[in-house]
Amino acid sequence: MKVLPIRRRAKLTVGRIEHERLVSLVNSMADGVIAVDRNLKIVVYNGAALNVLDLNSTIQGKSLVSVFHPISQHNYPVDVEQYVKNVKASKIDRDLRLKYTDGSFVNLFISVTPVYRGFAKGGQDGYVLVVRDISKEKSLEEERDEFISVISHELRTPIAIAEGNISNAQFVADKTADITEVKKSLAQAHDQVLFLSAMVNDLSMLSRAERGKLTVDIEQINIKDLINSLISDYRPQAESKSLLLTADIGDDVNSLNSSKLYVHEILQNFITNALKYTHEGSITVRADIKDKGMLFQVTDTGIGISHGDQEKLFHKFFRSEDYRTRSTGGTGLGLYVTKKLASLLHAEITVESKLNHGSTFSIYIPNTN
Ligand code: ADP
């Protein structure tokens, strides 16, 4: 064995310790780090980088171009060599994606920084890439943009109708003082304002649900009272469409321990949907004791829901493409909020529906002790 002079040994040990420190520092980073030399050969990388690239074997010494295949938002492959070598100072990109072998996509954050050894003297020595999967942030951004566009679109129509009716009422009052016409316009404006207020309620419930700020206050709910009050609230609306709205409450039905506010909100959503999507026939609200809780069902003889749509009913913003759905106002948030509330109550929702025949929305709510 070759014996090194003590100073040299000490120097090597210090070098090795520093190297190990660097490696463990890079390895403990949550972001993927890949350092390449000037020819884009990988010299240092960490486990997080392998995760982002979806690789499970070593990439040491490989060419970056052979293991990293980002694509643009429009699915065009990116020329990695040009992309990296064109970076003169530092570059950050949030618009590229990676396609994994299972066909899924991830959105990437990439930063590329040239590394200069000894700065101007030593010249350029390579690049450091930091990569991170930002799919979640991206989808939140997209969701937020979609949310703003849907909401502003949905708000615009009732506001325009209400404004039109109020200005018509003013005009008629000024010119002819025809009180019947004025009343008609005001009633139409009032309807739109009610719709707007219902929508704002949905939105505020949604925002509290999304921020996890909903608290569940359990109380003993008198089920007959709850259902009868819902029926009397919505009977005028049903009658205006010549629909029969009735309650069918099991004889032994008494009370349920749960959140009155949420049970009311959930049933109200089912009933208002049944009213919106039924043009003739009836709507029945049932309550029966089941296991350790209560089974509620709202059955309508309305337009029904296709099998394909049934799978998407509880997605945020989902509204059927059916022209009969599109001819009524709605945000596609009601059932999404309903599902959130149901999960707070450990309740289970099921839907049975046949296109052009009608639907039954059922929810089993267990007693909370
Ligand atoms: P909105 O009614 O505001 O569109 P919801 O989230 O309450 O939003 O409902 C989502 C979609 O589910 C509706 O747009 C409609 O296509 C469908 N839907 C819900 N309830 C019924 C029903 N009783 N009959 C037919 N379609 C329904």
Boltz pocket constraint, residues with backbone or C-beta under 6 A from the ligand:
constraints:
  - pocket:
      binder: B
      contacts: [[A, 269], [A, 270], [A, 273], [A, 274], [A, 276], [A, 277], [A, 300], [A, 302], [A, 303], [A, 304], [A, 305], [A, 313], [A, 315], [A, 318], [A, 319], [A, 320], [A, 321], [A, 325], [A, 329], [A, 330], [A, 331], [A, 332], [A, 333], [A, 334], [A, 335], [A, 336], [A, 359]]
      max_distance: 6.0
